[in-house]
Amino acid sequence: MQLIEANKPDLVLLDINLPGINGFEVLQRLQANPDTNNIPVIAISANARESDIEKGINAGFSYYLTKPINVNLLMTSINEVLGIGKYRA
């Protein structure tokens, strides 16, 4: 959280299962902070049930990607969130 608040990145890639805090809690903190609430957050998780993905999207993640990561999908998601355009592998 401190790094995000200090650096205000254009995008955050966030694992859902973090030690001591989960990604949903981090997202809530980012959304509640006026300095970070506009930063898009892409969730990355091994929790791959449809209900997990739906929960993530409903919570406000820009995308919810499951492991193992499909690199093309990751790059396409990043480019779309940042408004860069289409990713070409």
HELIX and SHEET records of a PDB file:
HELIX    1   1 GLN A    2  ASN A    7  1                                   6    
HELIX    2   2 GLY A   23  ALA A   32  1                                  10    
HELIX    3   3 GLU A   50  ALA A   59  1                                  10    
HELIX    4   4 VAL A   71  LEU A   82  1                                  12    
SHEET    1   A 3 VAL A  12  ASP A  15  0                                        
SHEET    2   A 3 VAL A  41  SER A  45  1                                        
SHEET    3   A 3 TYR A  63  THR A  66  1                                        
SHEET    1   B 2 ASN A  17  LEU A  18  0                                        
SHEET    2   B 2 ILE A  21  ASN A  22 -1                                        
END                                                                             
